Amino acid sequence: MAGMTNHAAVAVASSVPTSAEVVGVPVRSSGTVPRQLGLSRSALEANGFTGAAGQVLAVPSSKGATMVAVGAGDGLSANELRDAAAALTRACGKRASLATTLPMVAADDVSVAAAAQAVTEGVLLASYRYVGSKNDASIANPLTDATLVMPAKASKQAKEGVTAGIATSRAARLARELANTPPNLLNARDIAAQAVELGAEYGFDVEVFDKDQLTVLGCGGILGVNAGSTEPPRMVKLTYTPRRPKADVALVGKGVMYDSGGISIKPSNPMHALMKMDMSGAAAVLSTMTALRDLGCRNRVTAWLMCTDNMPSGSALKLGDVLTIRNGKTVEVQNTDAEGRLILADGLSLAAESEPDVIVDIATLTGSAMAALGTEYAAVIGSSQPVVDALIASADTTDEPLWQMPLARDKYRKLLDSVVADMRNIGGPYAGATTAAIFLSEFVGDVPWAHLDIAGPMNAEGDAGWKSKGAVGFGTRLLVDFACGFEPA
């Protein structure tokens, strides 16, 4: 895919290459201004530049590279470095070659490798553009190479950070590319075919299950949701196995390739137009798998992508229908637009059967999470506080913020009671993110589990920090960090 192949090359060098068209020069909020900028602090301040973290100011030159002052504050955290590198990248405009010493102004508690990784991520994530079906290919970002200028003694660590940053950014760019793709160009069969190609390239095994195989497995949730679609469903199982794995991690991603709401049809509003992105959870999980080998992940990671459309038709799921999920539990459908939890239920059931050390699912699941937390935070809800804490730590590292919401089974499980089945698929007008998580908790058995509801931050209305307009790829780098760092309790 384009998002996998067209990113700039990132290298480490001890001096600025002569080919550099833009040089990013960090300027702290106090102290000496680097001489190569050719401006005094008073001149910078006269142009509104104070050196605050992430500010940028281009200084045109009649010859040689354009200098861009980049605010370094009193030293930048890894998250601030990432955003500063993103701002610098956008300041390059149409120029193709960038060099910067940004990693050198990291705060004292940021390692050289972490600084280099953050700057690499900022450059590669900010330079992403979805070209897709546009005839004008000039929309693509022209950046072809970026150089991190570091002292020779820091070169080895810096190169390690760059390697990691390339792997994580490549994964996030892939997640964006998948989620941005129009639904007529990416259906369940298409994403399964892409998974097969990616597995061969990035070192993980891929098994694809079609409708008949899902029927044999008893996956009544995904089959029920798929009943109204002319496109068949696919479940894709991905397995990454290192030598002597330390732990078994299971991931489950919601892959509703397009969500009309079924017969509980959505209103025709801007959010409905974004429902090609209702597979962002599956995109994040598939993309996560592409980074594990390059990062030397020591845990076995097994993932399930649950992929189908949710469409209205004469054969579509009806209100009052009862579905039997893979683990045998029955569900009365009272809203066909609460479909994500139905397909995740089958995936979670299968994940639990494999007896991993942890299960994490990720889904654009509820408008309730978005109403509560807006577009910057995703909700995390789980049965295991250590798992939730580990996910929040990864969120802090990657600047993909999570906010814990309560599972509260003792207070709200009764809202899912059904007269005709083990449960129903909605719990009423309140606490929607929690009741959805309670529903999911019925399918994980005793395995420590957490759920990420990314409905709010799946999409960005404009460029901001490491995010580019459109699908954000939210949760990809977070899951990469979590999967590589997870240790069983």
ChimeraX attribute file (.defattr): number of C-alpha atoms within 10 A of each C-alpha:
attribute: neighborCount
match mode: 1-to-1
recipient: residues
	/A:1	11
	/A:2	15
	/A:3	20
	/A:4	14
	/A:5	10
	/A:6	19
	/A:7	23
	/A:8	21
	/A:9	14
	/A:10	21
	/A:11	16
	/A:12	22
	/A:13	17
	/A:14	15
	/A:15	15
	/A:16	18
	/A:17	15
	/A:18	9
	/A:19	13
	/A:20	19
	/A:21	17
	/A:22	27
	/A:23	28
	/A:24	28
	/A:25	25
	/A:26	28
	/A:27	30
	/A:28	22
	/A:29	18
	/A:30	13
	/A:31	9
	/A:32	10
	/A:33	19
	/A:34	15
	/A:35	9
	/A:36	9
	/A:37	21
	/A:38	11
	/A:39	14
	/A:40	13
	/A:41	18
	/A:42	11
	/A:43	11
	/A:44	18
	/A:45	12
	/A:46	10
	/A:47	10
	/A:48	12
	/A:49	19
	/A:50	22
	/A:51	24
	/A:52	18
	/A:53	22
	/A:54	22
	/A:55	21
	/A:56	27
	/A:57	21
	/A:58	18
	/A:59	15
	/A:60	13
	/A:61	11
	/A:62	6
	/A:63	6
	/A:64	13
	/A:65	20
	/A:66	20
	/A:67	22
	/A:68	24
	/A:69	27
	/A:70	29
	/A:71	30
	/A:72	29
	/A:73	22
	/A:74	17
	/A:75	23
	/A:76	27
	/A:77	21
	/A:78	24
	/A:79	21
	/A:80	24
	/A:81	30
	/A:82	31
	/A:83	28
	/A:84	29
	/A:85	30
	/A:86	28
	/A:87	24
	/A:88	31
	/A:89	27
	/A:90	19
	/A:91	18
	/A:92	23
	/A:93	12
	/A:94	13
	/A:95	18
	/A:96	17
	/A:97	22
	/A:98	27
	/A:99	29
	/A:100	26
	/A:101	21
	/A:102	27
	/A:103	29
	/A:104	19
	/A:105	20
	/A:106	22
	/A:107	18
	/A:108	10
	/A:109	11
	/A:110	16
	/A:111	16
	/A:112	22
	/A:113	21
	/A:114	25
	/A:115	29
	/A:116	34
	/A:117	28
	/A:118	31
	/A:119	29
	/A:120	32
	/A:121	30
	/A:122	27
	/A:123	30
	/A:124	29
	/A:125	30
	/A:126	26
	/A:127	24
	/A:128	28
	/A:129	20
	/A:130	22
	/A:131	18
	/A:132	15
	/A:133	10
	/A:134	9
	/A:135	8
	/A:136	9
	/A:137	11
	/A:138	10
	/A:139	11
	/A:140	15
	/A:141	23
	/A:142	18
	/A:143	23
	/A:144	15
	/A:145	18
	/A:146	24
	/A:147	22
	/A:148	27
	/A:149	24
	/A:150	22
	/A:151	14
	/A:152	12
	/A:153	9
	/A:154	15
	/A:155	19
	/A:156	12
	/A:157	17
	/A:158	27
	/A:159	21
	/A:160	16
	/A:161	23
	/A:162	24
	/A:163	19
	/A:164	23
	/A:165	29
	/A:166	24
	/A:167	23
	/A:168	30
	/A:169	29
	/A:170	26
	/A:171	28
	/A:172	33
	/A:173	32
	/A:174	26
	/A:175	29
	/A:176	31
	/A:177	24
	/A:178	31
	/A:179	30
	/A:180	22
	/A:181	19
	/A:182	17
	/A:183	17
	/A:184	9
	/A:185	11
	/A:186	18
	/A:187	25
	/A:188	25
	/A:189	19
	/A:190	11
	/A:191	23
	/A:192	25
	/A:193	14
	/A:194	14
	/A:195	26
	/A:196	17
	/A:197	12
	/A:198	19
	/A:199	19
	/A:200	12
	/A:201	10
	/A:202	15
	/A:203	18
	/A:204	21
	/A:205	17
	/A:206	21
	/A:207	14
	/A:208	17
	/A:209	16
	/A:210	15
	/A:211	16
	/A:212	12
	/A:213	13
	/A:214	19
	/A:215	14
	/A:216	10
	/A:217	15
	/A:218	17
	/A:219	26
	/A:220	26
	/A:221	26
	/A:222	33
	/A:223	25
	/A:224	24
	/A:225	29
	/A:226	28
	/A:227	23
	/A:228	21
	/A:229	18
	/A:230	11
	/A:231	15
	/A:232	18
	/A:233	28
	/A:234	26
	/A:235	26
	/A:236	26
	/A:237	22
	/A:238	23
	/A:239	18
	/A:240	24
	/A:241	18
	/A:242	17
	/A:243	9
	/A:244	9
	/A:245	13
	/A:246	14
	/A:247	18
	/A:248	22
	/A:249	24
	/A:250	25
	/A:251	31
	/A:252	29
	/A:253	30
	/A:254	30
	/A:255	36
	/A:256	32
	/A:257	29
	/A:258	25
	/A:259	26
	/A:260	22
	/A:261	21
	/A:262	25
	/A:263	19
	/A:264	17
	/A:265	16
	/A:266	15
	/A:267	11
	/A:268	9
	/A:269	8
	/A:270	8
	/A:271	11
	/A:272	17
	/A:273	14
	/A:274	18
	/A:275	21
	/A:276	25
	/A:277	30
	/A:278	25
	/A:279	32
	/A:280	34
	/A:281	34
	/A:282	33
	/A:283	31
	/A:284	34
	/A:285	30
	/A:286	31
	/A:287	29
	/A:288	28
	/A:289	28
	/A:290	26
	/A:291	27
	/A:292	27
	/A:293	17
	/A:294	14
	/A:295	18
	/A:296	11
	/A:297	22
	/A:298	21
	/A:299	22
	/A:300	21
	/A:301	25
	/A:302	24
	/A:303	27
	/A:304	29
	/A:305	31
	/A:306	31
	/A:307	29
	/A:308	29
	/A:309	30
	/A:310	29
	/A:311	26
	/A:312	22
	/A:313	13
	/A:314	11
	/A:315	13
	/A:316	18
	/A:317	26
	/A:318	21
	/A:319	13
	/A:320	14
	/A:321	14
	/A:322	22
	/A:323	23
	/A:324	20
	/A:325	25
	/A:326	24
	/A:327	22
	/A:328	15
	/A:329	15
	/A:330	20
	/A:331	26
	/A:332	23
	/A:333	24
	/A:334	19
	/A:335	19
	/A:336	27
	/A:337	22
	/A:338	19
	/A:339	26
	/A:340	30
	/A:341	23
	/A:342	27
	/A:343	29
	/A:344	28
	/A:345	27
	/A:346	31
	/A:347	32
	/A:348	30
	/A:349	21
	/A:350	20
	/A:351	26
	/A:352	22
	/A:353	14
	/A:354	12
	/A:355	16
	/A:356	19
	/A:357	17
	/A:358	26
	/A:359	24
	/A:360	26
	/A:361	25
	/A:362	30
	/A:363	29
	/A:364	27
	/A:365	26
	/A:366	22
	/A:367	16
	/A:368	20
	/A:369	26
	/A:370	21
	/A:371	13
	/A:372	16
	/A:373	17
	/A:374	14
	/A:375	17
	/A:376	17
	/A:377	24
	/A:378	29
	/A:379	25
	/A:380	28
	/A:381	26
	/A:382	27
	/A:383	21
	/A:384	13
	/A:385	14
	/A:386	15
	/A:387	23
	/A:388	23
	/A:389	14
	/A:390	16
	/A:391	25
	/A:392	20
	/A:393	17
	/A:394	24
	/A:395	22
	/A:396	14
	/A:397	18
	/A:398	23
	/A:399	21
	/A:400	20
	/A:401	21
	/A:402	25
	/A:403	15
	/A:404	16
	/A:405	17
	/A:406	16
	/A:407	23
	/A:408	15
	/A:409	16
	/A:410	8
	/A:411	8
	/A:412	16
	/A:413	17
	/A:414	12
	/A:415	17
	/A:416	19
	/A:417	17
	/A:418	16
	/A:419	8
	/A:420	13
	/A:421	16
	/A:422	15
	/A:423	22
	/A:424	22
	/A:425	27
	/A:426	23
	/A:427	22
	/A:428	11
	/A:429	8
	/A:430	11
	/A:431	16
	/A:432	19
	/A:433	24
	/A:434	25
	/A:435	25
	/A:436	25
	/A:437	26
	/A:438	25
	/A:439	21
	/A:440	24
	/A:441	23
	/A:442	15
	/A:443	24
	/A:444	25
	/A:445	15
	/A:446	12
	/A:447	19
	/A:448	21
	/A:449	26
	/A:450	26
	/A:451	26
	/A:452	26
	/A:453	28
	/A:454	29
	/A:455	28
	/A:456	24
	/A:457	23
	/A:458	27
	/A:459	24
	/A:460	16
	/A:461	12
	/A:462	10
	/A:463	15
	/A:464	13
	/A:465	19
	/A:466	23
	/A:467	22
	/A:468	23
	/A:469	16
	/A:470	20
	/A:471	25
	/A:472	26
	/A:473	31
	/A:474	30
	/A:475	33
	/A:476	32
	/A:477	29
	/A:478	25
	/A:479	23
	/A:480	26
	/A:481	24
	/A:482	21
	/A:483	27
	/A:484	20
	/A:485	14
	/A:486	21
	/A:487	16
	/A:488	13
	/A:489	8
